[in-house]
Amino acid sequence: MRQDLKKDMEDPERFVITMELVPGEQSRGRSVDMVMNLAEKARADGRVSAVTITDNPGGHPSLSPDVLGRDIVKMGMDVMVHFACRDQNRVGMESRALQLGHMGINNILALTGDFSGEGFGGQGAPVFDLDSVSLIHMLRMMDEGTLALNDREHFFVGSAVSPFKQTEAETLCQYMKLRKKVQAGARFAITQVGYDVRKFHELMCIQRDWGMQIPTLGSLYLLTPGAARVMASGKIPGAVVPKGLYTAIQKEWQDRTRGHEKGVERAARLAVVLKGLGYKGVHVGGIHRHFAPLARIFDRMSEIESRWREFIPQFDFPHPGGFYYYQRDAQTGLCSTPAPPTPTAISPMEKGLFQTCRFLHRLFFRHDAPFASLYEKLCRGAEKRPLRRLLVKTMENAVKKPLFSCQECGDCAIQHVGYFCPESQCPKHTRNGPCGGSLNGMCEVHPDTRCVWVRAYRRWASVHQNEQVGGDFVPPRNWALSRSCSWINFHLRKDHQGAPLMNSAQRKQNP
């Protein structure tokens, strides 16, 4: 009988296990054979609900997860493909989603994706036409039958979350973005790799307290010294291996057999701890050649499940000075009550600019502003007269280029990012919250630059309105407005704040 991830996720008695497969750079041969062999062994074992297939991890080219997924589905194993926004525009992503549906692959992990790596001729062009929240919205609209009338796509869409952040801004932005993903239609979540049990518990408590309880899988990874070294150095965006754990793994692997045994035991113990904390299941990575280690993890889990509480101290790896939303429970080492808020201060100059931007936005760029009807009338007149339109656009550029490094997108979103421009300040152009790749508040792509969402959070927190960072869904940029005047577009309701969100089929019906 074929495994069914969605059915297992909905079964209250089932502890779900998924296994990550990483395709190589060949279309056939040994690397493909190993992936297919692992999938077949997982199917035969029966305890794996689905295999997941990565989508060009690290931004480097590899065999498409879609074609591998099709072959694995045919063998009777359920599949979840990683669907990254990095390499295609929204038209290509709609087309890919239709292709997946046609091939019988309905489980999708929606990701913004790593930044582009090197391909033919060098560095690839990052696309990031959508972010993960927009992608989930698009897939939900397709699932509701808006692309093919009376014909649902039945996608089962999940999201990723990175709870192992060290600053308040990064941590809360991740949770606020997860809330947006749930509101957009995410049906489940998978964490990044980490070993801080208090952070794992924090995510469960946040979901409970913020009303976004969805089935969540905690990530396990069968660590080798090489994988641990890469993660400990921060080279895998969002994954965190503390230095203390890395040192222990180095010592364990002085004897290779002992290292393997310790890795299996560590993964099994973390798995039962996660089950005890309320996780729906685990997502297992680091299984690249043989299925036997994963089978041993399963067997060991069944032997030690009742002892999960005694293993909690073994995953107590707090970051010195790191932020936690909840205070530490002295008895369990887990989360208790919410910690008191900490004051956030920014420079007087930055706060003055921020307050000025807020005031001007309320005065001129709200559809319920006192003189909104007058602004609309003036902009409608300017739109019809090229010289007036040029004058308004020149005034806009004179203000926004020096202040915000404006890219003239014509669909301005600075108000959603604390009055920073997401087009010029974020390499991934995210409009709905940060990606999971920041480290200590610094950008994944430009490590010497502070993440723009961290800066936006700090601005809002300085006026005690940090929830503004996690506001409503922000539709993707409308490229038809590029190089036009965003002031005019706003008042004529042409931009994302005035135009209805539609997919391609709806636009054909409502030209």
GIFEN-V664967 format. One record per pair of residues at least 12 apart in sequence whose ideal C-beta (glycine too) atoms are under 7 Angstrom apart, sorted by the first residue. I is the first residue (numbers start at 1). J is the second residue. Records with the same first field share a line. If there is no record, write none. Layout:
# GIFEN-V664967
I=J / J
This chain:
# GIFEN-V664967
2=76 / 78
3=43 / 48 / 49 / 50 / 77 / 78
4=78
5=49 / 50 / 78 / 80 / 107 / 156
6=107 / 156
8=49
9=188 / 215 / 280
15=275 / 281
16=49 / 217 / 280 / 281
17=47 / 48 / 49 / 281 / 282 / 284
18=48 / 49 / 50 / 51 / 52 / 80 / 217 / 283
19=42 / 48 / 51 / 284 / 287 / 294
20=52 / 54 / 283 / 284 / 285
21=35 / 38 / 39 / 51 / 52 / 53
22=54 / 57 / 288
23=35 / 53 / 54 / 62 / 63 / 65 / 68
24=62 / 63
25=61 / 62
26=63
27=63
32=63
34=289
35=68
36=71
38=287 / 291
39=51 / 72 / 75 / 77
40=75
41=291
42=77 / 291
43=75 / 76 / 77
45=291 / 295
47=298
49=78
50=78 / 79 / 80 / 107
51=72 / 77 / 79
52=80 / 82 / 109 / 283
53=65 / 68 / 69 / 79 / 81 / 82
54=82
55=81 / 82 / 83 / 84
56=84 / 87
57=114
58=114 / 117
59=86 / 114 / 115 / 116 / 117 / 124
60=117 / 118
61=119
65=81 / 82
66=81 / 99 / 100 / 103 / 105
69=81 / 105
70=103 / 105
73=104 / 105
78=107
79=105 / 107
80=107 / 108 / 109
81=100 / 105 / 108
82=109 / 111
83=108 / 109 / 110 / 111 / 135
84=111 / 113
85=111 / 112 / 113 / 128 / 129 / 130 / 131 / 132 / 135
86=113 / 114 / 116 / 126 / 127 / 128
87=127
88=127
89=127 / 129
90=129 / 130 / 476
93=130 / 135 / 138
94=138 / 503 / 504
97=139 / 142
101=153
106=154 / 155 / 156
107=156
108=139 / 155 / 157
109=158 / 160 / 190
110=132 / 135 / 136 / 139 / 157 / 158 / 159
111=132 / 160
112=131 / 132 / 428 / 430 / 435
114=237
115=427 / 428 / 444 / 445
126=427
128=428 / 429
129=476
130=476
131=430 / 431 / 432
132=159 / 181
133=177 / 180 / 181 / 184 / 432 / 473
134=432 / 475 / 476
136=157 / 159 / 181 / 184 / 185 / 186
137=184 / 185 / 473
138=503
139=155 / 157
140=184 / 185
141=503
142=155
143=155
146=503 / 505 / 506
147=503 / 505
156=187
157=185 / 186 / 187
158=186 / 187 / 188 / 189 / 190
159=178 / 181 / 186 / 189
160=190 / 192 / 436
161=174 / 178 / 189 / 191 / 203
162=174 / 192 / 238 / 436
163=191 / 194 / 199 / 202 / 203
164=192 / 194 / 196 / 199 / 240
166=319 / 322 / 323 / 440
167=323 / 440 / 441 / 454
168=323 / 342
169=441 / 454 / 457 / 458
170=438 / 441 / 454
171=323 / 325
172=457 / 466
173=433 / 434 / 453 / 457 / 469
174=436
175=206
176=433 / 469 / 470
177=432 / 433 / 434
178=212
179=210 / 212 / 470
180=432 / 433 / 470 / 473
182=212 / 214
183=473
184=473
186=214
187=214
188=214 / 215 / 216
189=214 / 216
190=217 / 219 / 283
191=203 / 216 / 218 / 219
192=219 / 238 / 239 / 436
193=219 / 221 / 231 / 239 / 285
194=240
195=241 / 242 / 245 / 315 / 317
196=315 / 317 / 318
197=273 / 312 / 315 / 316
198=318 / 324 / 328 / 333 / 334 / 335
200=218 / 274 / 277
201=277 / 334 / 335
202=324 / 325 / 326 / 335
203=216
204=277 / 278
205=326 / 335
206=325
215=280
216=279 / 280
217=279 / 280 / 281 / 282 / 283
218=274 / 279 / 282
219=283 / 285
220=267 / 270 / 271 / 282 / 284
221=285 / 286
222=263 / 267 / 286 / 287 / 293
223=241 / 249 / 263 / 286
225=249 / 250 / 253
227=286
228=241 / 246 / 249
229=246
232=246
234=439
237=436 / 437 / 444
238=436 / 437
242=317
244=317
245=317
260=293
264=293 / 296 / 297 / 300
265=300
267=297
268=297 / 300 / 301 / 304
269=304 / 311 / 314
270=315
271=297 / 301
272=301 / 304 / 305 / 308 / 311
273=308 / 311 / 312 / 315
275=305 / 308
276=308 / 309
312=332 / 333
313=333
316=333
324=339
325=338 / 339
326=338 / 339
327=339
344=458 / 461 / 462
345=462
346=458 / 459 / 462
351=462
354=419 / 459
357=419
361=415
365=490
375=491
376=491 / 492
379=488 / 491 / 492
380=492
382=488
383=488 / 492
389=485 / 488
392=485 / 487 / 488
393=485
396=485 / 486 / 487
404=421
405=421 / 424 / 425
406=421
407=421 / 423 / 424
408=483
409=423 / 477 / 481 / 482
410=481 / 482 / 483 / 484 / 485 / 486 / 489
411=477 / 478 / 481 / 486 / 489 / 495 / 496
412=486
413=431 / 474
416=431 / 471 / 474
417=452 / 453 / 456
418=455 / 456 / 459 / 460
420=452 / 455 / 456
422=452
425=452
426=452
427=443 / 445 / 446
431=474 / 476
432=473 / 474
433=453 / 470
434=451 / 453
438=451 / 454
441=454
456=469
457=469
474=496
475=496 / 501
478=495 / 496
481=494 / 495
